[in-house]
Amino acid sequence: MSDQKNLQAVLQALHNGPFAALSEEERGRLARCARLHSFAKGDFLYREGQASADPALLLSGLVQLLRSAARGRECMLHLVRPGHVLDAGVLFYEGGLPASALGLTEGRLLWLEKGAVLAVLQSNTVLGLAFMAAFALRQRLFIHKLAGSQGRISASRRVAAWLLHRGKMEKSDVLQLDVSREVLARLMGLSRESLSRELSRLAGQGLISVERRRIALLQKEALQRLADSF
């Protein structure tokens, strides 16, 4: 790809996600020090303990954020979908990265130079708020997962909260699942059997309908009451 075509592709990519709020001048500044990157399923984009990494905007494919656990196991922290930054925390982490980023499928992303992003954040309030909103959503999910691992949040609450989160992110009451139930279960800190059981229970109560990889949220208020229950 020629330099001019590459620059145009980068500029187009920066119309996605939180960077849609940028001015043309700010978008141009980031584009001049950004680079497109393709990855395969199973590729590590960066690893836990690595000194640092540039932020990256996912353009296609799926990426999972992982943390090492006891006995060589890995804990799945988050599943990143297109249009989102892998982990905006790389802008601020000290003492090494706390998680690894692994391609769950093949895909494409845009690496952004850390210093350039920080410079734009200092002058663009809308972009800063978008990053804060992303931090808040992920923190909420992490808190639910941590509490669930300690037995403080039931499987039903975790599933209801995740369904509502996905509905909010996709701006739809009909969710098209793009990963297997095994991956979804790991994301919620559940076994596959527990996830299937909870989905069947919610469907039996008329709160959702499940058809293969399609889940319709039929009673969001009831789901919210369940997610907020103690």
SVG drawing of the C-alpha trace seen along z (x, -y; Angstrom):
<svg xmlns="http://www.w3.org/2000/svg" viewBox="-42 -22 52 50">
<polyline fill="none" stroke="black" stroke-width="0.4" points="0.0,0.0 1.4,-3.4 2.1,-6.0 -0.8,-8.1 -3.3,-5.2 -2.0,-4.1 -2.5,-7.6 -6.1,-7.7 -6.8,-4.2 -5.5,-5.4 -7.6,-8.6 -10.7,-6.6 -10.0,-4.2 -9.8,-7.2 -13.5,-8.0 -14.3,-4.9 -14.9,-4.5 -13.9,-7.4 -11.8,-9.0 -14.9,-10.0 -15.0,-13.1 -11.6,-14.4 -11.3,-17.4 -9.7,-16.9 -6.5,-18.6 -6.3,-16.3 -7.1,-13.2 -4.3,-14.2 -1.8,-14.5 -2.6,-11.0 -2.6,-9.6 0.9,-10.7 2.3,-8.5 -0.1,-5.6 0.3,-2.3 -2.1,0.4 -1.5,4.0 -3.0,7.3 -2.9,10.2 -3.8,13.9 -5.8,16.0 -3.5,16.8 -1.2,13.9 -0.1,12.0 -0.4,8.2 1.4,7.6 2.1,9.6 1.5,9.3 4.6,7.9 5.8,6.1 7.3,2.7 4.7,0.7 2.6,0.7 1.0,-1.9 -2.8,-2.1 -4.6,-0.3 -8.0,-0.7 -9.5,2.6 -10.9,2.4 -11.9,6.0 -11.8,9.3 -11.9,10.1 -9.2,9.7 -9.2,11.1 -7.4,9.5 -5.9,12.2 -4.3,12.4 -2.1,15.3 -3.6,17.4 -2.4,20.2 -1.2,23.5 -0.5,22.0 -4.2,21.1 -5.3,17.9 -8.2,15.6 -10.1,13.9 -10.7,10.3 -12.4,8.8 -13.4,9.4 -12.7,6.4 -14.8,5.9 -14.3,3.7 -14.5,0.0 -13.0,0.1 -9.6,-0.5 -7.9,2.7 -7.0,1.2 -6.8,-2.6 -4.9,-1.9 -1.7,-1.4 -1.5,-5.2 -1.0,-5.3 0.2,-1.9 3.5,-1.9 5.6,1.1 4.6,3.3 1.4,4.2 -1.1,6.1 -2.6,8.2 -1.9,9.8 -3.8,9.1 -4.4,12.2 -6.2,12.4 -9.3,14.6 -9.8,14.4 -7.8,12.9 -8.3,9.2 -6.8,5.8 -6.0,2.9 -4.5,-0.6 -1.6,-1.2 -1.4,-4.8 1.7,-6.5 1.2,-7.0 2.6,-10.5 0.4,-11.7 -2.7,-10.3 -1.9,-11.9 -1.3,-15.3 -4.7,-15.1 -6.4,-14.1 -5.0,-17.2 -7.0,-19.4 -10.0,-17.4 -12.5,-17.0 -14.9,-14.9 -12.2,-12.3 -11.3,-12.3 -14.8,-11.7 -15.2,-8.9 -12.1,-7.2 -13.5,-7.7 -16.8,-6.1 -14.9,-3.1 -12.9,-2.8 -16.1,-2.9 -17.9,-0.2 -15.0,2.2 -14.5,1.5 -18.1,2.3 -17.7,5.7 -14.5,6.4 -16.1,5.7 -19.0,8.0 -16.5,10.7 -14.4,10.3 -17.4,10.3 -18.7,13.4 -15.5,15.2 -15.8,14.6 -19.3,15.9 -20.9,12.5 -22.7,12.2 -24.8,15.1 -24.5,16.6 -28.0,15.2 -26.9,11.7 -23.8,12.0 -25.6,13.2 -28.3,10.6 -25.8,7.8 -23.7,9.0 -26.8,9.2 -27.8,5.7 -24.2,4.5 -24.1,6.0 -27.5,4.6 -26.3,1.1 -23.1,1.5 -24.8,2.7 -27.8,0.3 -30.1,3.2 -32.4,5.6 -31.4,8.4 -27.9,9.7 -26.1,11.7 -23.4,13.7 -20.1,13.6 -18.3,16.1 -19.0,19.5 -20.7,20.1 -17.4,21.4 -15.8,18.0 -18.8,16.2 -18.7,18.3 -15.0,17.6 -15.8,13.9 -18.4,14.0 -16.3,16.3 -18.7,19.2 -18.6,22.7 -20.2,23.4 -22.8,25.6 -23.7,22.8 -24.1,20.3 -26.4,22.6 -28.4,23.3 -28.9,19.6 -29.8,18.7 -32.4,21.5 -33.7,20.3 -34.1,16.7 -35.8,17.9 -38.2,20.1 -39.1,17.0 -39.8,15.1 -37.1,12.5 -35.2,13.5 -35.5,15.7 -32.6,17.8 -32.3,19.1 -28.8,20.5 -26.5,17.5 -29.4,15.0 -30.6,13.7 -33.6,11.2 -34.0,9.2 -37.7,9.3 -38.0,7.8 -35.1,5.4 -36.6,4.0 -36.9,7.4 -33.3,8.2 -32.1,5.0 -33.9,5.9 -32.2,9.2 -28.8,7.7 -29.2,5.3 -30.6,7.8 -28.7,9.1"/>
</svg>
